[in-house]
Amino acid sequence: MDGLDLTGRVAVVTGGAGGIGRAICADLASLGAHVVVADLDADAAAETAKPLGGTARPVDLADPASIDAFTGAVGPVDVLVHNAGVSIVEPFTESDPAHWDLMWKVNLRAPMQLTRALLPGMSERGHGRLVFVSSDGARAGSGGEGAYAATKSGLFGLAKTLAREAARGGVTSNVVCPGPTDTPMVRQVAERHPGLLDKLARQIPLRRIGRPSDIAGLVAFLCTDRAAYITGQTLSVSGGITMQ
Ligand SMILES: NC(=O)c1ccc[n+]([C@@H]2O[C@H](COP(=O)([O-])OP(=O)(O)OC[C@H]3O[C@@H](n4cnc5c(N)ncnc54)[C@H](O)[C@@H]3O)[C@@H](O)[C@H]2O)c1
């Protein structure tokens, strides 16, 4: 199939050293992109980037000054995958506002700040791809994830607005919503709730929780020329647990 080659494109993947992020980096690199792994965990970012021939660029997405330093140093970017995310699970009425602030900064403010800095260059060059990794928890609601869902829901409006504003510059903007996916983020919750993953799998029409590669395949496709006519969309990758 033509139109899948990303040779010559520079792709920034935030949270690129995490479960889903690593799979996204691997798929983008396999299509020829030069991947920039942007993650808080410098060692894991280096470990991810090295075999892919990519670049590790540590950044703290909770810190606006760190994001400024990142965008000032990264050079021209063609593909920006906002994948980093923080989820702190607690009943909303017992939730800690300090946790809201962290999730707001990493999950929503950072994508805004990164896009504000890097989108103008894409538009000037007449090509770009924005992909926002949100969550089915934001589409459908998810117990214990009120603040997380609020921040992840903000990505829907941001991505659609950018799809309208950036279209003339050849830039597309889409949202991918994973369902429960087997990564360190979900394993941490599952450790506290034995049997959770099996219970979730039984509720999913395709009868298993997601693998990072399930999410990465769609993200990488949206970054190709083949997806040039797809913009402003929100797509779930969740084995059918959310259908809309
Ligand atoms: N795993 C799931 O079931 C699931 C479901 C729905 C949505 N998601 C979303 O998918 C994305 C990836 O999740 P994952 O499961 O791979 O998580 P993960 O915890 O495995 O990876 C997250 C990565 O983000 C990085 N990160 C965290 N805080 C950061 C910060 N301040 N600055 C820079 N990097 C930071 C971490 O170091 C880590 O490498 C997240 O946005 C998450 O909300 C995941």
PDBQT file of the ligand as one rigid body, heavy atoms in Angstrom, charges set to zero:
ROOT
HETATM    1  N1  LIG A 301      -3.190   1.905  29.601  1.00  0.00    +0.000 N 
HETATM    2  C1  LIG A 301      -4.496   2.155  29.499  1.00  0.00    +0.000 C 
HETATM    3  O1  LIG A 301      -5.350   1.318  29.811  1.00  0.00    +0.000 OA
HETATM    4  C2  LIG A 301      -4.967   3.479  28.956  1.00  0.00    +0.000 A 
HETATM    5  C3  LIG A 301      -6.343   3.626  28.720  1.00  0.00    +0.000 A 
HETATM    6  C4  LIG A 301      -6.799   4.830  28.211  1.00  0.00    +0.000 A 
HETATM    7  C5  LIG A 301      -5.915   5.851  27.936  1.00  0.00    +0.000 A 
HETATM    8  N2  LIG A 301      -4.591   5.682  28.181  1.00  0.00    +0.000 N 
HETATM    9  C6  LIG A 301      -3.695   6.794  27.874  1.00  0.00    +0.000 C 
HETATM   10  O2  LIG A 301      -2.652   6.340  27.030  1.00  0.00    +0.000 OA
HETATM   11  C7  LIG A 301      -1.482   7.118  27.257  1.00  0.00    +0.000 C 
HETATM   12  C8  LIG A 301      -0.305   6.209  27.520  1.00  0.00    +0.000 C 
HETATM   13  O3  LIG A 301      -0.605   5.442  28.684  1.00  0.00    +0.000 OA
HETATM   14  P1  LIG A 301       0.239   4.186  29.156  1.00  0.00    +0.000 P 
HETATM   15  O4  LIG A 301      -0.727   3.187  29.670  1.00  0.00    +0.000 OA
HETATM   16  O5  LIG A 301       1.228   3.800  28.126  1.00  0.00    +0.000 OA
HETATM   17  O6  LIG A 301       0.973   4.826  30.426  1.00  0.00    +0.000 OA
HETATM   18  P2  LIG A 301       2.409   4.584  31.029  1.00  0.00    +0.000 P 
HETATM   19  O7  LIG A 301       2.304   4.983  32.452  1.00  0.00    +0.000 OA
HETATM   20  O8  LIG A 301       2.949   3.226  30.677  1.00  0.00    +0.000 OA
HETATM   21  O9  LIG A 301       3.288   5.652  30.236  1.00  0.00    +0.000 OA
HETATM   22  C9  LIG A 301       3.135   7.028  30.444  1.00  0.00    +0.000 C 
HETATM   23  C10 LIG A 301       4.453   7.691  30.101  1.00  0.00    +0.000 C 
HETATM   24  O10 LIG A 301       4.286   9.088  30.322  1.00  0.00    +0.000 OA
HETATM   25  C11 LIG A 301       5.445   9.554  30.983  1.00  0.00    +0.000 C 
HETATM   26  N3  LIG A 301       5.128  10.724  31.784  1.00  0.00    +0.000 N 
HETATM   27  C12 LIG A 301       4.357  10.779  32.903  1.00  0.00    +0.000 A 
HETATM   28  N4  LIG A 301       4.398  11.998  33.425  1.00  0.00    +0.000 NA
HETATM   29  C13 LIG A 301       5.201  12.748  32.627  1.00  0.00    +0.000 A 
HETATM   30  C14 LIG A 301       5.650  14.083  32.679  1.00  0.00    +0.000 A 
HETATM   31  N5  LIG A 301       5.325  14.923  33.669  1.00  0.00    +0.000 N 
HETATM   32  N6  LIG A 301       6.471  14.515  31.694  1.00  0.00    +0.000 NA
HETATM   33  C15 LIG A 301       6.864  13.666  30.693  1.00  0.00    +0.000 A 
HETATM   34  N7  LIG A 301       6.482  12.378  30.625  1.00  0.00    +0.000 NA
HETATM   35  C16 LIG A 301       5.658  11.935  31.586  1.00  0.00    +0.000 A 
HETATM   36  C17 LIG A 301       5.896   8.423  31.856  1.00  0.00    +0.000 C 
HETATM   37  O11 LIG A 301       7.264   8.531  32.234  1.00  0.00    +0.000 OA
HETATM   38  C18 LIG A 301       5.601   7.224  30.981  1.00  0.00    +0.000 C 
HETATM   39  O12 LIG A 301       6.729   6.856  30.200  1.00  0.00    +0.000 OA
HETATM   40  C19 LIG A 301      -1.809   8.034  28.439  1.00  0.00    +0.000 C 
HETATM   41  O13 LIG A 301      -2.173   9.302  27.972  1.00  0.00    +0.000 OA
HETATM   42  C20 LIG A 301      -3.001   7.374  29.080  1.00  0.00    +0.000 C 
HETATM   43  O14 LIG A 301      -3.807   8.288  29.785  1.00  0.00    +0.000 OA
HETATM   44  C21 LIG A 301      -4.093   4.514  28.678  1.00  0.00    +0.000 A 
ENDROOT
TORSDOF 0
